[in-house]
Structure formats: C-alpha cells, structure tokens
Amino acid sequence: MSVAVVTGVAGGIGASLAGRLAAGGHTVVAVDLADGVHDVVERLSADGHAAIGVQADLTGSSGRSEVLGAAAAVGPIHLLVNNAGITRDARLVKMDEAQFGAVIAVNLGAVYALSVEAVDQMADGGSIVSISSRAYLGNFGQFNYSMSKGGVVGLTRALALELAPRIRVNAIAPGQIGRAHV
C-alpha cells in the first residue's frame, strides 16, 4: 500500500494534491489544523479513495507524532508533501515578533521537523516534496513569509544531499495562487 502524507489539505492546493494522489492509488493521510481536513477526507472517501484525516498542529511534537502514528498504522510513507503554510503579512516596521515567529514556525520549522521525523518511516525510493513559493525571491509586506519560503528552498537542497539516494527531496515554488470569487 502506497502512503502519501499531505499537510495543509484544508486549502486549495492541499485539497487538490490530496485528491490527485488518492485518485492515483495512494492512501492519503490528510493533515491540517483547520476543521476542513474532515471535509477533504469525506470527499475522498465518498469517491471511493482511502483517506485518513488528522487534525493537528505541526509546530508541536505531539501533532507530528499523531500524523506519523496515523501513517504508521497504514504502512511506510512513500510520499510526504509539506504544503501547510500561513501568512501574517505586515510591513517590516509594523511586524511584531508573534507574526514573524508564527510564520517561521509553520512554514519552515514544521517542514523541517516533520521531514526529519518522517525519514525513519519512509520507504526506500520515497519522496519529500515541500511547497515553497516564488515569494522566496522577496515580496513587499511579506518579510517573514519570503524568509520562510527561502528557508524551505535551502532546507530542501540540504535534505536532498543528506538523504540521497534513498529518498528524493524536492521543492515546488508556485507563483501567487488566488481563489476565484463566484
């Protein structure tokens, strides 16, 4: 059984990734802090796909343990998609320490910790894919977000060197994604 852990599934990119992976035959461990994780699992299950929902805070060790425990109950992890992310936009002169710290903790810290903790549970030939952003090049009013996504790129390169050839590690840096208003 091929297991894919996808974080940040309550958002558009995460829900789409989870759906695509489930349709491709993976058992999806869908993760988010938001209640929307249950909606995603319900949709996947209604479509006949295997999915497990975990509502967890990835910035804490207990949340990560819950995710990895749910995955272990199914089998080795073949794919970890680090998609969870937040923004707390403000100009640098108005950004407070809490805004800065929250974004770094979720967008970079949780990616690092979950990736490192998952390695022992990963199948040979498995993959870690982290969602960065073109914002790593710098965006006005997004000092913390740009910094966190740049960190994901550096983390990805370092992990790829450390984990090769057993585990592939890549980052994807999409441009700005907006929601259609109907």
Order of alpha helices (4+ residues) and beta strands (2+ residues): beta-alpha-beta-alpha-beta-alpha-beta-alpha-alpha-beta-alpha-beta
